[in-house]
Amino acid sequence: MKKILVLGAGMVGKAIIADLCKGYRVTAVDVSGSSLSKISEKFPIKTVKANIENDESISGLINDCDLVISAVPGFMGYDTLKKIIETGKNVVDISFMPENFLDLNDLAAENGVIAITDCGVAPGIPNLIAGYYNEIMKIESFEYVVGGLPKAKTYPFYYKAPFSPVDVIEEYTRPARYKENGKILTKPAMSEVEMMDFDKVGTLEAFFTDGLRSLLTTMKNIPSMKEKTLRHPGHISLVKALAKAGFFDKNPLTINNTAIRPIDFTSKILINNWKLGPEEHEFTVMRIVINGYKDNKKTEIIYELYDEFDAVTGLSSMARTTGFVATACADMILKNKYSNKGVSPLELVGKNQDCYNFIINYQKERDINYSLTEKELKD
């Protein structure tokens, strides 16, 4: 039986482990012994308590496996990915790293490594869909909105996070790139707030974040692209107030002879307020809209996702919809269905129709269903 090493045993890591241990020998690594204990009580896996950033034993664990899944926080993502590639092991990465992972493409190719990156619900599935349709139609515009939200709208934030608050804050502070009429432009994150309506949810607010990432490099032929994040109304005005007051600053302040970065303090405070409870009901909602010409006819393609907390498995929707994309890609690599050496964001994987179908069907088998509407428009 092939061996998979999962780096990171948080909420998404747990979903990855739960899925993969059915068919593979899984070893989970995390700095939190309690997280590992809770997972090992439920699933037949090996656990290793270690600091992934600086523990030399990690290299030995990587060398002993067939594939690595990196589910570490974004600030650790690039260095961790680089370390894995240097060992020559294939890797699936879900970390929302600020660096450009495509810079590691040559290193991965030289080491004969398949590295699939930004491998989650979003970035991830929209990239896969963009790559697939870019092969069969002329895309004029591509946009998507996405959010993972608690069902209970609790004052004051109306929000809970299935991952570290520092990654959420990164999303709220990183300048948002988008593309308009062939030009890449930038706007502040959390700008251009608009209200949007969704079945089963109602009205949500959408705002710019930097979710296009690799699409701006790999899909240069698409003239217009944008991405927005969804939240319950009222959330983003409060977050903007925190940002304006300096709570997200990265320059240290000295208080009573102790230097601390405001963003670190804020993350520590928010982790309890934003922490999603183990049985707390939440949902994931996404809408992807593609406009262009298919078979010489003006066409609009719409994919929509609505997914909820799974009460049977106890896995959150965001963990499932993110984690099962990563596990699909791991399964796909280990079954020799994708063999391109180098760094591949999912739009490059989606160019292959068989790989596109494999990942979409893998989601369906786990009751994650994307609805598709295709309609011809008047020219």
Number of C-alpha atoms within 10 A of each C-alpha: 8 11 19 25 25 26 25 25 26 21 22 27 28 25 26 28 29 22 18 20 16 11 11 15 18 26 21 23 26 22 16 15 14 12 18 22 12 12 21 17 9 9 15 15 18 14 20 17 16 17 16 18 14 8 10 11 12 20 14 10 15 23 15 13 17 16 26 26 29 26 29 28 19 20 16 17 21 22 15 20 24 15 15 24 27 16 15 19 21 26 27 29 26 27 23 26 21 17 13 10 21 17 12 16 18 14 18 27 17 13 17 18 24 24 30 27 26 25 30 28 24 24 24 23 25 29 25 26 20 25 24 23 19 21 13 12 17 20 24 18 18 21 20 21 24 23 20 26 24 25 18 12 14 10 9 10 18 18 23 24 22 22 20 19 24 20 18 15 16 20 20 24 17 16 17 24 21 25 21 13 12 14 13 14 11 13 15 16 21 23 17 12 16 13 13 12 10 13 8 8 13 9 15 18 21 24 21 26 26 25 24 24 21 19 21 19 10 15 17 13 13 21 17 20 24 20 25 26 24 26 22 22 17 15 18 22 13 12 17 17 11 13 16 11 10 14 18 22 16 12 11 13 13 9 8 6 7 8 11 14 15 17 21 17 12 18 20 14 12 16 16 13 15 19 16 20 14 11 12 16 19 23 20 25 21 22 18 20 18 23 22 21 18 17 9 9 15 18 20 18 17 17 18 18 17 19 20 21 21 16 12 6 9 13 22 30 27 27 23 31 28 25 25 27 26 31 25 23 28 24 20 17 21 17 10 9 14 18 16 16 19 22 24 23 26 29 24 21 23 26 19 17 13 13 22 21 13 18 22 18 15 20 19 12 9 12 13 19 18 18 11 11 11 13 12 14 12 7 7
